[in-house]
């Protein structure tokens, strides 16, 4: 199958559906989907001839480096869901391409049906019926897929609320479901498990707190959603505290596996080598992020082979009075999580001393944000 330049120009961009749903019969979109699905079946080294990414599309049509017409529609996505149906259909819902820094960043709100006979069906929706959605969960429940959560565009986020939608697999219509009770809030990147009682249990993930000055937080509790009533019920309340250490200049922290910036609490002298400070990031050894006035014990943090995006996996842990404290650098800042019950004042002091340790190791001012 070949796509002409004229067809590409007519169908290159994202478009919302005009009905709930609208069957989107667009040859360029179907071509991209087939190429992306074919690449999933091949070894990476054997898929170079398949045109599927916006970069490859621009190069194919002689428009390399031209971003003047906006993002190119594509099926190379993160945060999308793929739900297999017993009849052989694969239900693919929404997702995003890349992040906001990318010229082809886009969050989608479509549904793509892949069938065993090789057919492809694309359904679009009005933005006010089903907003652009990513990093959601999709749970098969009879003739419906229950869609819970989203990160979404910043202007679509409603901190404190949990979006829930139902996709009807008989006609592909999407409706918003009631969502009330003690919910997990604006959550994304979580897991969802259907229980024998018909409720869907949400775990892990990250959520956006209602306060504007707080960072996105990990979810360490479980919540159950009843699709029949729309009622959320909190199942656990662990009360783990979370803190974020940020560079005052806006740089990110990167893990350094060498000796740079590594100062234990027993050493008063400065580090022999300065930290690596790049244009956008600072390299730092997480081993130097320890409190000064509290006795602590480093503990082994084994690699989690079952780790998935949205699941808490710190680089290191140390114990204070038997309570684990996780340290993780895979964020714009350095995340500290008190993984147990601890006096709030003590937790605040430990976090502040860790902030001071980062300042000492990097020679740069740092800010501390807490979860309350």
C-alpha positions in Angstrom: 0.0 0.0 0.0 1.4 3.4 -1.0 0.2 6.8 0.1 0.5 9.8 -2.3 1.7 13.2 -1.2 -1.8 14.6 -1.8 -3.4 12.1 0.5 -0.8 12.7 3.1 -1.3 16.4 3.0 -5.1 16.0 3.3 -4.9 13.5 6.2 -1.6 14.3 8.0 -3.0 16.0 11.2 -5.1 14.9 14.2 -8.8 15.6 13.9 -11.6 15.1 16.4 -14.7 13.1 15.6 -17.9 14.9 14.7 -20.2 12.2 16.2 -20.0 9.7 19.1 -18.5 7.8 17.4 -17.4 8.9 13.9 -15.8 6.2 11.7 -12.6 7.7 10.5 -11.9 6.4 7.0 -8.5 7.9 6.4 -6.0 6.0 4.3 -2.9 7.7 5.7 -3.9 6.8 9.3 -4.6 3.2 8.4 -1.2 3.0 6.6 0.6 4.3 9.6 -1.3 1.8 11.9 -0.4 -1.2 9.7 3.2 -0.2 9.5 3.4 0.2 13.3 1.7 -3.1 13.9 4.0 -4.9 11.4 7.0 -3.4 13.2 5.7 -5.1 16.4 6.0 -8.5 14.7 9.5 -8.0 13.4 12.9 -7.7 15.1 14.0 -4.1 15.6 16.8 -4.5 13.1 14.4 -5.7 10.4 11.8 -2.9 10.7 13.8 0.0 9.3 11.9 0.0 6.0 8.5 0.6 7.7 7.5 4.2 7.8 5.7 4.8 11.1 7.2 7.7 13.0 6.6 11.4 12.2 10.3 11.7 11.5 10.2 8.9 8.9 7.0 10.3 7.4 8.6 13.7 6.8 11.7 12.2 5.3 9.6 10.0 3.1 7.7 12.9 1.7 10.7 15.2 1.4 9.7 17.4 4.3 12.4 16.6 6.8 12.8 19.3 9.4 9.6 21.1 8.4 7.4 21.4 11.5 5.3 24.3 10.3 2.1 22.3 9.8 2.0 20.9 13.3 2.1 17.3 14.6 1.7 14.4 12.2 -0.9 11.8 13.2 0.7 8.6 14.2 0.3 5.3 16.1 3.7 5.3 17.9 2.4 6.1 21.3 3.0 6.0 25.0 0.3 5.7 27.6 -2.1 4.0 25.3 -4.0 0.9 26.2 -4.4 -2.4 24.3 -7.2 -4.6 25.6 -7.7 -8.0 24.0 -11.3 -9.3 23.5 -12.2 -13.0 23.6 -13.5 -12.7 20.0 -10.0 -11.7 18.8 -10.4 -8.0 18.6 -7.6 -5.8 20.0 -9.1 -2.5 21.4 -6.5 0.3 21.3 -7.5 3.4 23.2 -5.9 6.9 22.9 -2.4 7.6 24.2 0.2 10.2 23.4 3.2 10.6 21.1 6.3 11.8 22.9 6.3 14.6 25.4 5.6 18.3 25.3 9.1 19.2 24.1 8.6 17.3 20.8 7.1 19.1 17.8 4.9 16.1 17.2 3.7 15.8 20.7 0.0 15.0 20.7 -2.5 13.3 23.1 -5.1 11.4 21.3 -8.8 10.5 22.0 -9.4 7.9 19.3 -10.2 4.2 19.4 -8.5 1.7 17.0 -9.9 -1.8 16.5 -7.5 -4.4 15.1 -9.2 -7.6 14.1 -7.9 -11.1 13.4 -8.8 -10.8 9.7 -6.3 -7.9 9.4 -8.9 -5.2 9.3 -8.4 -1.8 10.9 -11.2 0.5 12.2 -10.6 3.9 13.6 -13.2 5.8 15.6 -13.0 9.5 16.6 -14.9 11.4 19.2 -15.8 15.0 19.9 -13.3 16.5 22.4 -16.1 17.3 24.9 -17.3 13.7 24.8 -14.0 12.0 25.3 -11.0 14.3 26.0 -7.5 13.5 24.9 -6.5 10.7 27.3 -3.2 9.0 28.1 -1.7 6.7 30.8 -5.2 5.5 31.7 -6.3 2.0 32.6 -8.7 0.0 30.4 -10.7 -2.9 32.0 -12.9 -5.3 30.0 -16.2 -5.7 31.7 -18.7 -7.6 29.5 -19.5 -5.6 26.4 -17.7 -2.5 27.8 -14.2 -1.3 28.4 -14.0 0.9 31.6 -11.5 3.7 31.1 -10.1 5.2 34.3 -7.7 8.1 34.8 -5.5 10.2 32.5 -2.7 12.6 32.6 -4.0 14.7 29.7 -3.3 18.2 28.6 -2.8 20.6 31.5 -5.9 22.6 30.6 -8.1 19.4 30.8 -6.9 18.3 34.3 -9.3 18.5 37.2 -7.3 17.8 40.4 -9.4 15.9 43.0 -11.6 14.3 40.4 -11.1 10.9 38.8 -12.3 10.6 35.1 -14.1 7.4 34.3 -15.5 6.5 30.8 -17.1 3.4 29.3 -16.6 2.3 25.7 -19.5 0.2 24.4 -18.0 -2.6 22.2 -21.3 -3.1 20.4 -21.3 0.4 18.7 -18.1 2.0 20.1 -20.0 4.8 21.7 -18.2 6.4 24.7 -20.0 7.8 27.8 -18.7 9.3 31.0 -19.6 7.4 34.1 -20.4 8.8 37.5 -17.4 9.1 39.8 -17.9 10.0 43.4 -16.9 9.0 46.9 -13.3 8.7 48.2 -11.5 8.5 44.8 -7.7 8.5 44.0 -8.0 11.9 42.4 -6.5 12.8 39.0 -4.6 9.6 38.6 -2.6 8.1 35.8 0.0 5.3 35.1 -1.8 3.1 37.5 -2.9 -0.6 37.5 -6.5 -1.8 37.4 -7.8 -5.2 38.5 -11.3 -6.5 38.1 -12.5 -8.3 41.2 -15.1 -11.1 41.5 -17.6 -8.5 42.9 -17.4 -6.5 39.7 -15.5 -3.6 41.3 -12.2 -2.4 39.8 -9.3 -1.9 42.1 -6.8 0.8 41.3 -3.2 0.7 42.6 0.2 2.4 42.1 0.3 5.3 39.6 0.7 9.0 40.2 -1.8 11.7 41.0 -2.1 15.4 40.8 -2.9 17.1 44.2 -5.4 19.9 44.3 -2.8 22.4 45.6 -1.1 24.2 42.7 2.3 24.4 44.5 2.6 20.7 45.0 4.3 18.3 42.6 2.7 15.2 41.1 2.7 12.5 43.8 2.9 8.7 43.8 -0.1 6.8 44.8 0.6 4.2 47.5 -2.9 3.2 48.3 -5.7 1.1 46.7 -9.1 2.3 45.7 -12.1 0.3 44.5 -14.6 1.6 41.8 -18.1 0.2 41.4 -19.1 0.7 37.7 -22.8 0.1 38.6 -23.0 3.0 41.1 -20.0 5.2 40.4 -18.9 4.9 44.0 -15.2 5.0 44.9 -14.1 3.3 48.2 -10.6 3.8 49.7 -9.2 0.3 50.7 -5.9 1.4 52.3 -4.5 4.5 54.0 -0.8 4.0 54.4 0.1 7.7 55.0 3.5 7.5 53.4 5.1 11.0 53.2 6.6 12.3 50.0 9.1 15.1 49.3 10.7 16.6 46.2 14.1 18.3 46.2 14.4 20.7 43.2 17.3 22.6 41.8 16.5 26.3 42.2 17.8 27.0 38.7 15.4 24.5 37.1 17.9 21.8 36.2 17.1 18.1 36.5 19.2 15.6 38.5 20.7 12.6 36.8 22.2 9.6 38.6 26.0 9.5 38.6 27.4 6.0 39.1 30.9 7.3 39.9 32.3 8.9 43.0 31.3 12.4 42.1 29.6 14.3 44.9 29.4 11.3 47.2 29.7 12.5 50.8 28.7 10.3 53.6 27.4 11.7 56.9 30.7 10.7 58.5 32.8 12.9 56.3 33.0 16.7 56.9 35.4 17.4 54.1 34.2 18.4 50.6 34.1 16.0 47.7 37.3 15.7 45.8 35.6 16.3 42.4 32.8 18.7 41.6 29.5 17.4 40.2 29.0 17.3 36.5 26.7 20.2 35.6 25.4 20.0 32.0 23.1 22.5 30.2 19.9 20.8 31.5 21.0 18.5 34.3 23.3 17.8 37.2 24.9 14.4 37.9 24.8 13.4 41.5 25.4 10.1 43.4 22.2 9.3 45.3 24.5 7.8 48.0 25.2 11.4 49.2 21.5 12.2 49.9 21.4 11.3 53.6 20.4 13.2 56.8 23.2 14.7 58.9 21.8 14.4 62.4 19.9 11.1 62.3 21.5 7.6 62.5 20.7 5.7 59.4 21.4 2.3 57.8 21.7 1.8 54.0 19.7 -1.2 52.8 19.9 -3.1 49.5 17.4 -2.1 46.9 17.1 -5.0 44.5 16.1 -4.4 40.8 12.4 -4.9 40.2 12.0 -6.9 37.0 8.3 -6.4 37.1 8.6 -2.6 37.3 6.3 -0.6 35.1 5.9 3.2 34.5 4.0 4.7 37.4 5.3 2.2 40.0 7.5 3.4 42.8 11.1 2.1 42.4 13.7 4.1 44.2 17.4 4.1 43.3 18.3 3.6 46.9 16.9 3.1 50.4 18.1 3.9 53.9 16.5 3.2 57.3 15.9 5.7 60.1 14.5 4.0 63.2 13.5 1.0 61.2 11.5 3.0 58.6 12.6 2.8 55.0 13.2 6.0 53.1 13.4 5.7 49.3 15.5 8.0 47.1 14.8 8.3 43.4 16.3 10.5 40.7 14.0 9.6 37.8 12.0 12.9 38.1 12.7 16.5 37.5 13.8 16.6 41.1 14.9 14.1 43.7 12.0 12.2 45.2 12.1 11.1 48.8 9.4 8.8 50.2 9.0 7.8 53.8 7.8 4.2 53.4 6.1 3.8 56.7 4.7 5.6 59.8 7.0 8.4 61.1 6.5 11.5 63.3 5.7 14.3 60.8 8.3 16.6 62.4 11.0 14.0 62.1 10.1 13.3 58.5 10.2 17.0 57.7 13.7 17.4 59.3 15.1 14.3 57.5 13.9 15.8 54.2 15.4 19.2 55.0 18.8 17.7 55.9 18.7 15.7 52.6 18.1 18.9 50.8 21.1 20.5 52.5 23.2 17.4 51.5 22.2 17.9 47.8 23.2 21.6 48.1 26.5 20.6 49.6 27.2 18.0 46.9 26.3 20.2 44.0 27.1 23.7 45.2 23.8 24.9 44.0 20.7 26.2 45.9 17.8 23.7 46.1 14.2 23.9 47.1 12.1 21.4 49.1 8.5 20.6 48.5 6.4 18.3 50.7 3.1 16.6 50.2 1.3 18.9 52.7 
